[in-house]
Amino acid sequence: MKQVLQLPRTGEIVVEDVPAPQLLPGCVLVRVAASVVSAGTERASAEFARKNLVQKAQSRPDLVREVIRKVQRDGIFSAVQAVRSRLDQPQNPGYSSAGTVIAVGEGVTDLRPGDRIACAGAGFAVHAEIACVPRLLVARIPVPDSSADPEVSFEEAAFATLGAVSLHGVRTAEAKLGDIVAVMGLGLLGQLTVQALKAAGCRVLGTDIDPGRAKLARQMGADAVAASTAAFQDLCLEVSGGAGVDSVLITAETSSSDPVNLAGAIARDRAIVVAVGTVGIDIERKGYYEKELDFRISRSYGPGRYDAAYEQKGRDYPIGYVRWTETRNMDAFVRLLADDKIKIGPLITHRFPIDRAQLAYELISGKSHEPFLGVVIQYSGKAEESQMLALVPKGNVPQTEKGVSTGRLSVGLLGAGVYASSTLIPALKASPDTELTSICAASGAHAQHAATKFGFCQCTTDEMALIQNPNLHTVVIATRHHLHARQVLAAIRAGKHVFCEKPLCLTDEELCEIARAHAGGSPNHRLLMVGFNRRFAPMVQRMKRFIADISEPLAMHYRVNAGYLPADHWINDREQGGGRILGEVCHFVDLLGFLAASPVVEVDGRAVGNSGRYSGDNVIVSLRFANGSLGTISYLANGDRSFSKERVEIFGGAGVAVLDDFRRLELVRHGRKEIVHARWRQDKGHRAEWASFAQAVQRGTEAPISLNDVIGSTLATMRVAESIATGKPIAVDAALFLKMASAVSA
């Protein structure tokens, strides 16, 4: 299928062939008929992408501070690699479209294939022939009451997102029947707002510096308009009998604060002023203070916007408590279209087929010097639903024989996120034993970009097609945590070697099922390994050799200066990420077990300052190992992020080993000190980890991390989370767990 993409660094708009998106639970797959180009949001995004690094730094000083902290902590090369990876991601423009449902995902019960719908949401209602959109970001287009009534066209319905923005602005202004309302800025959003206010029974006064747009607003229903500040101020006072307007909606886009301060001048005492568009808000206090004006900012389409639980998980707000959510605003807007209360036709000035979408962006960027208002991209409706895209001849893919490559190791990767692109794929690519065969992501654009950048032979959005590909030896899993167990099991049952990024799974039941599947369905010595990379780091290996001849129990302390994650970050989501204990602390549990050379037999976790209640941000974990060694993990988010992130200290056998952020290792014994430095970059072992795994597959040897270690570290981490929740120490017996799993399998 074809999709519009915005290239990183240059902001150039291109139309690419990419795989059709994956149908996700709670979503619908839509064959798009029309989408609307946003002159504000999309132009601003393109302008930012075209800025050089200095200009971007000037506009985002907060990100510059983050980069400086990363350089100080991780080294300049690691920081540069991370920045380049983030800046290298193409954008998927578009957030307002309409089309026909092709398929519905799990959990969607009120829509079916063939339904005509309007779609919303950046990253979802993109400019593409086929889109995957969450259920609460779509609205069904009303069916005409009779065959004589006109049907709402896809072009009209494609404006539903902008329509919802205008309706939410009107509701935020609390505009009521008979109110006098001023609309400042008569672009596309302003024109829709004028019509919505008229449908609500308001008297509407409009202004725009473009006389043509002011004239159009008059034709669309505004009671009076003006094209200059002075004339508009006089108009508002005249119509209101000198009292001022009841509310003001600012739908302009400008960095100037003049519209906000003009609103203060034309508003009545205790009126409401609402910023719907992006405007400067340097408010002159005197005017607002003397009238005690209420200044508000209208947030996008309405309640539910930016709430992942609402938009992506489909958790609607009860109508008795939240009458007008973003979804219900969209529903209301398309109903207004069906009732002919709002007209779209006169607002559309340009239409472009998707093959010529670049011309739409030249138009909104001002390159063509042509006036415009509503800009629509049209689609043929004949897009192929293929989820696979070959990028090189299939003959380049190595063949298999009895599960062992005759040449290089053929790899399929599930996941193309930031971690995969910045860290994991470069590690795979650096291995001379590895052939990058196929990559899968839910978004076809992400899959295609990663495949092209790193040289995969094909890209897809169909994970089962990748897993069952007979030309693949190994499946590498780097998706979100809640998908790991299902994908690991599918790959094991398909007879593949499996390398799964941590965590292996999120529940005891999943861990038990994986253990059973690997024990009972692993023909030809198939390997399963989890990405506990830190044990492969060069400095850790040196530390391991230093303590290898110590016969007494070790005392170990692992301090992690983790920093806070936003509350809505997906790792904090118990369903998708499992929380920071399962998602991150597993690394540190595994490393201490590796250094102790002994399994964990008891864990005791406590939340810091949280009265024993579960918290994944600040915790102290005590580990007791079978050989008598003790370990403590201080996982803390309440420190300064510019300080080093990870520090490991080991005491035993008259020796001390201290590892600081994988950049400095200090070894002391009998008064003799050895110091190892890594000045320019960290090495946390990702490349060595993959090289070890690839060699094990090629040679038919055991996995570099045994299944017992994988199960033990995973089980111990789960017990840590349980201990923090209950406030009690908990025993860990990985051998018994494996025995019980095998017994169930038998």
VOVEX-382589 format. One record per residue (C-alpha): x, y, z; residue in one letter. Coordinates in steps of 0.2 Angstrom, whole numbers, plus 5000, padded with zeros to 4 digits. Layout:
XYZA...
REM end
This chain:
500050005000M500550184998K500850305013Q501450485015V503050495026L504050645032Q505850605031L506950645046P508250785046R507550865029T505750865033G505450805014E503850725010I503850565001V502550434996V503250254999E502650084996D502549995014V501649845021P499849865026A499749885045P499449745058Q497649735065L497849765083L496649715097P495349855101G495649935083C494849935066V495749915049L495150055038V495250075019R495550265018V494550365005A495050535010A496150625023S496450805027V498050895028V498351005043S499051175038A499551205056G500151045064T500950965049E501751125042R502551155060A503150975060S503950995043A504751155048E505551085063F506250935054A507151055042R508051145055K509851105058N510451035075L510851205082V509151275077Q508251125085K509351145100A508751325102Q506951275100S507051125112R508351175126P507551035137D508150905125L509850985125V510050965144R509550785142E510950755129V512250845140I511850735154R511950575143K513650625137V514250655155Q513550485161R513750365145D515150445135G515050555119I514950405107F513450325116S512550495117A512850535098V512150355094Q510650385104A510250555097V510550495079R509350355081S507950465088R508250595074L508250455061D506450405063Q505250455049P503650535054Q501950475049N500950635046P499050645046G497750645060Y496050665051S495250545038S493750435033A493550275025G492750095025T493049965039V494049815031I494149715048A493849735066V495049685080G494749585096E493549675108G492749775094V490949725094T489949875087D490749895070L490849775056R491749765039P490849885027G490450015039D490850195034R491850285047I492850445051A494550425060C495550535071A497250535080G499050575076A499950415072G498350325068F497250425055A498850445044V498950485026H498950305020A497850195009E497550075024I497650125043A497450045059C496450155071V495850125089P493950105091R493750265102L494550365088L493250325075V491450385073A490250295062R489550395047I487650405049P486650315037V485350425028P483550415035D482850385018S483550355000S483050534996A484250605009D486050645004P487450535011E488850615020V490350595008S492050535014F492850705010E491650785022E491850655035A493750665034A493550835043F492850755058A494450775069T494450965065L492650965068G492850885085A494251015090V492951155085S491551075095L492651055111H493251235109G491351285109V490951185124R492551245133T491851425130A490151375138E489351465123A487451455125K485851495115L485851685111G487651725117D488651845107I490251745102V491851815094A492951705083V494651765080M495551685065G494451615051L495551485044G494851305042L494651285061L493851455062G492551425048Q492051255057L491851345073T490751485066V489551355059Q489551255075A489151415085L487751455073K487051275075A487051305094A485951465092G487351595095C487651765087R489351755079V490651895075L492151845065G493851925061T495351875050D496751985042I496251895026D494751985019P494351835008G494251725023R493151855032A491951855017K491851665017L491451665035A490051785032R489351665018Q489551515030M488351595043G489351725053A488251875058D489552005055A491452005051V492852125050A494652115043A495552235054S495852245073T495052415075A493552375065A493252215074F493352295091Q492052425085D490952285078L490952185095C490552345105L489152395093E488352225092V488452195111S487752375115G489452425123G489552275135A490752165126G490451985119V490051845130D491451735125S492951735113V493651585103L495451615096I495651495082T497151585074A498851515073E500251645078T501651665090S501051845094S500051875109S499052015101D497451905098P497451855117V497552035122N496252095109L495051965116A495252045133G494752215125A493152155117I492552035130A491252085143R491452075162D491851895168R491751825150A492751675145I494151675132V494751515125V496351485115A495951345102V497351385090G499151395094T499451575100V500551675111G499951695129I500851835135D499351915143I499252095148E498652075166R497652245167K496252205155G496052025161Y496152085179Y494852225178E493552115170K494051965180E494051865163L494251675163D495651625151F495551435145R496551325133I495551205124S496451035123R496250955106S494650855102Y494050835120G494150725136P495050565132G496350655121R498150605127Y497450475138D498250305133A496950205143A495550295134Y496250305116E497250145114Q496450025127K494650085123G494150125141R492750245138D492250375151Y490450355158P489250465149I488450515165G490150595171Y490950645155V489550695142R490650745128W492250645125T493250655110E492350515102T490650585106R491250755099N491650665083M489950575083D489150745085A490050825071F489650695058V487850705064R487950895061L488550855043L487150735040A485850865046D486650985034D487051105049K488851115044I489451125026K491151065021I491151085002G491451275001P492951255013L493851125001I495051224990T496251084984H496250894981R497750784977F497850604974P499050514986I500350494972D500450684971R500350714990A502050814990Q501050954981L499950974995A501351005007Y502151124995E500451214995L500351225014I502151275016S501951425005G503051374991K501751384978S501151554984H499351504981E497951534994P497151385001F495951325015L495451145015G496651025007V496150845004V497150694999I496150564989Q496350374988Y495850254974S495150124986G496149984977K497649964989A498349794991E498149725009E499849645008S500849635024Q502449585017M503649685006L505249614998A506649734997L507949614989V507849464978P507349314988K508849214982G509949314995N509049235009V510149085016P509348915016Q509248795031T509748615033E509248525049K509048685058G510948735055V511448875043S512548825028T513148995029G512649145040R511349135053L509649195046S508749305058V506949375059G506649525071L504949565079L504949745084G505749905076A505650025091G506950145097V507950015107Y507949895093A508550025080S509850105092S510549955101T509949785096L510049795077I511749875076P512349725087A511549595075L512249685060K514049695068A514049505069S514849415053P513849265057D512149355055T511049375040E509649505043L508249425034T506549495039S505949625051I504149645058C503249795066A501449845069A501749995058S502149965040G503150125039A504250085054H504549905047A505049975030Q506150115037H507149995048A507249865034A507949995022T509150075034K509949915041F509849805025G508449675029F507949575015C506049595018Q504849685030C503149635036T501749675048T501249495050D502149415064E501649245061M502249255043A503949295050L503949165063I503449025051Q504649085037N505548925033P507149025028N507349085046L508448995059H508149125073T506749235079V507349395089V505949475100I506049655104A504249705106T503349775121R503449665136H501649595136H501949515119L503549425123H502749265130A501549235116R502849265103Q504149155112V502949015112L502449035094A504349035089A504748885099I503248785092R503848835074A505548755078G506548915079K508048975090H507349115100V508249265107F507049375118C507449545125E507049555143K505849515151P505549335145L503749355151C502649445165L501749305174T502149135183D500849045171E501849115155E503449065162L502848885166C502148875149E503748925141I504748805151A503648665146R503648715128A505548725127H505748555136A504448465126G504548545109G506248595105S506848485091P508648495084N509348575099H508448735098R509048875109L508148995120L509049145128M508549315136V509449475133G510349495149F511749585141N512649655156R513449485160R514349495143F515049675146A516949675145P517149755162M515949625170V516949485162Q518549555169R517649575186M517049395185K518849335182R519449445197F518249355209I518349185201A519549115214D518649175229I517949035239S516949125252E515249205250P515249375242L514449535248A513749635233M512849805231H512049865215Y511550045215R510450105200V510050285198N508550255186A507650425186G505850435185Y504750385170L503150475166P501650395174A500950355157D502550275150H502150105143W503350015155I502350085170N500750005162D500549845171R499649765156E500949815142Q502549845152G502349745168G503049885178G504949935181R505349785192I504949655179L505449765165G507149835172E507649755189V507749585180C509449645173H510149675190F509549515198V510249415184D511949505184L512149475203L511749295201G513049285187F514349365198L513849255213A513849105202A512449035213S510549045211P509449155221V508549065235V507649215244E507149395240V506549535251D505949695243G505449855251R504750015243A505650175249V504450295258G502850205252N502250115268S502549945260G501349975246R502049915229Y503150045220S504250015205G505150185206D506150175223N506450005230V507849915240I507949725236V508949605246S509449435238L510149285246R511049155236F511248965238A513148985242N512849105256G513249265245S512149415248L511649555236G510749715238T509949815223I509549995227S508450045212Y508050225214L507250355203A507350505216N509150555212G509950675199D509950595182R511650675178S512450565190F513150395185S511650265182K512450105188E513750055201R514149875207V515249845222E515849675227I516849625243F517549455247G519249365248G520149515254A519749595238G518549735231V517949765214A516949925209V516149945192L515550125188D514250145174D515250015163F516550155160R517750125175R518249965184L519249975200E520049805206L520949805223V521749665232R523149655245H523549845242G523749825224R522549925213K522049905194E520950035185I520150005168V519450155159H518250175144A518250355140R517150375125W515750255126R514950125137Q514949945133D513549845141K513949685132G512549695118H513749645104R514649515114A513049445119E512349425102W514049355095A514049225109S512249175105F512549165086A514049055088Q513148935100A511748915086V513048895073Q514048765082R512648675090G513248705108T512248755123E511548935125A512749065133P511449085147I510748925152S508848895153L509148865172N509849045173D508549115162V507149035173I508049075189G508249265185S506549285179T505749195193L506749285206A506249455198T504349405199M504649355217R505449525220V503849615214A502749495225E503849535240S503649725238I501849705236A501649595252T503049675262G503749495266K505249395261P504849255248I505849095245A506349065227V506648885220D506948885202A507448695201A505748655209L504848765197F505648685182L505248515190K503448555192M503348625174A504148465167S502948365177A501448455170V502148435153S502348245155A
REM end
